């Protein structure tokens, strides 16, 4: 019995030693692949790329900034910071200096979005974000504001953001019930509200049922129904789309069936 406990204790000790060894090896393997991020600030991109590759890291130029302190073409910021422990293969994201601002910011307000974009790109600048807003004092597609403003100095990023008008908010009406009214008077009502008359279809009146011939009597040839007359101002409205009570914007169209 004593021999059995001795063997069991020895097995437990060996298992504990093996577990500790495995954890230690795993920790060494994980940390063995970690490297310290080199300092890339002040380097040109080719130098920074070589320094990163020597540590098993990548280097990506993400942004460009104007800077009066860092010469043009050199790295002005980096992420992660120098000395940070990362795994091999990690990408260091950097920003490159454009030197001091030398390009004047143009005034692109008042024109269309496309003209503003061409003006910005022609000067070697970049188009930033574009926001649209409903604006009653400017027509659709007109640039009403920009950031940074025209002739701004001390600009950090060579991008111009635009605010573009979508024009005034269209008026919304609730459709009246025009069923039973003459087409002419309904057209005048809609015209006063800035609404157009769309398609007008004529619905023919149903003809009375003809008497059925006896089985032994000869069948009369079918008679084609009379062609529907063209709609006119006196035609009576029997249906409308949009239906009464539904909303319609100014400039929209209403379709009718008349008789």
N, C-alpha and C positions, 0 to 999 in steps of 0.2 A: 504493500500500500504506500509505504514511504517512497519507494522507487517511482511509483506512478505520479505522486505529487511533485517529485523532483523533476521528472520529465515534463510535466505540465507547466511548471514554473519556468523551466528553461525555454519551452516553446513560446510562452507569453513574453519573455524577455527578448527573444529573437524577433518576434512580431513587432514589438515596440521599437527595437533598433531599426528594423526594416522600414517602418512607417516614418520615423524621424529622418532616416536617410533619404526616403522618397520626397518628403516635404522640403528638405534642404536642397536636393537636386533640382526640384521644380522651381524653388525660389531663385536659385542661382541661374537657372535657364532663363527665367523671366527677366531678371535684372541684368543678365549677361547680354541681352539684346537691347538694353536701354543705353542711350548716349546723351550727352549734354548738348543743347542747342548752341552753335557757335554765334559769336557776335558778327552780324552782317552790316551793321550801321556804318555808313560812310563808304562802303564798297560800291563798285560798279556791278551791274548784274552778272557779268561773266565771272568776276572774282567771287561774288557771293555764291554763284552756282557751283564753282569748284570747291569752295570751303564746305558747302552743304553736302556735296557728293562724297567728299573725303570722310564724312561722318555717317554715310549711308542714308542721308536725308535728301529731300527734294526742295527746290526753291521755286515759288510761284510769284510773279509780279502781278498783284491784284489791282492796285490803284496808282494814281499819279497825283502829286500835290505840288502846288507852288511853294517855294521855300526861299527865304532870304538868308538862311543860315547854312543850308546844305547845298553844295554845288549841283548843277544840273546833271542828271544821269545817275546820281548816287542814291543808295538806299537811305530813306529817311525814317522809316518805322519797320518793325518786324513783329510777328506773332507766331509762335510763342517767344517770350523774352529770352535773351541770352542766359545760358546756364540752366534753363529748364530741362528736366529729364524727360525724354520722349523715346518711343520705340523707333528702331531703324525703319526707314521707309516713310516716316512722317513728313508732311509738307510744311515748310516754313513759308508763311504768306507775308509778303513785303510790299511796301509802297515806295515808289521811285520819285525823286525830286525833279521838278521841272525848272528849278532855279527861280529867280524872282519873276513876278508877273510882268510880261512885256506886251501882251495883247490886250487891246481895249475891248471892253464888253459892249457889243452893239445894242442899239435899241430896236427890238424886234416886235414891239407892241403895235397894234393897229392893223397889222397885216394878217394873212392867213397862216395856219399852222405849217403848211408846206413851205411857204416863202420864208418863214422864220427858221425852219430847219435848214434850208439851203444857205441862208445868211450865216447861221452859226457854224456850219461845217466848212464854209468857204474861208472862214477866219481861223481855221485850225482848232476850233473848240468842239466840244461834244454836247449832244443833246441829252439832257437829264430826264427827269420824270415829267410827264404831261398829265395835267388834271383838267377835267371838264366840269363846267358849272352852268346852270341855267341863269342867264343874265338878260334882263329886259332892255338894258341900254346899249347892247352891242349885238350885231348880227351873228348868225351861226358861223363857226369856224374862225372867228377873229380872236387873235391873241390879246388878252386884256391885262395881263401882268406877267412879269418875268422875275426870276431870282437867280443870280444877283442882278440888281438894276443896271441900266445903261451907264457906262463909264465908271463903274465901281472899281475901287482900288483895294489892295489887300485881300484879293480873292484867294481862297485856299484850293479850290478844285476847278479845273477848266471845263465845267459843265454848266449849262443854263437850263433851269427848270421853267416850264411854261404853264400858264393858266389860260385855258381856251374857253370861249363862250359857246354854249349850245343854243344861244338865242333865247328869246323870251319863252316862258312856259305857255304852252298852248291852252286856250280856253276849253273848258269841258262843259257840255250841256247835257241835260236830261231830255231824252227824246219825248216829244209830245205825242199824243194819240191823234194821228192824221187819218185813221181809217174812217171812211164815210165822207171824206171831204173831196172836192174836186182837185185834180192834179195841179191845175193852174194856181189856186190859192195856196196849196201846200208848198209849191215851188217857191212862191214869194216869201212865205214864212221862213223857209230854210235859207234862202239867199240873204235875208236880213241878219241871220245868225252866222253867216260865213260857212254854211254847210251846202254841199252840192247834191244834186239829184243824180243817182247812179243809174242802174239798169231799170227800165220800166217794161214789164211784161204784161201783155193783154190776156186776160182769162176769159174764154168764151162762155156764154151762158149755156147751161145744159139744155139740149133740145128735148121736147116731150116724147115719151115712148110711143113708137108707131105700133098699130095693131098687128098682131101676128097672123099671117095667112094660114088658111087651113092646109092640112097635109097634102090634099089632092089638088090644091090650087098652085099655079106656077108662081115661083118666087120672083119678086121684083128685084132688079139689080140694085146693089147698094149705092146710096147717094153720098157723095163726099160732103163732109161738113163745110159750111161756108168759111172762107178765110177770115181770120180775126182782123178787125179794123185796126189801123194804127192809133196809138194813144194820142189824145189831144187834151187841151186844157179842161175840157168838160168831163173827161173820164173820171170815174169814181174809184177811189182807192179802196181795195179790199184787203190788202195786207202790206206790211212794211217790215224792213230789216235795216237797222236795229228795231226791235220791238218797243212799244211804248214803255217808258220808265227806265230803259237802259241808257248808259252814258255814251256820248259820242263827242269827239274832239272837233274843234273848229277846223274846217278844211276837209273833214271826212265826207263820206257819201252815204246816201240813204237809197236803198233799192225798193221799188214798189211793184205790186201787182194791181192792175186796174181792170175795170170792166166798163 
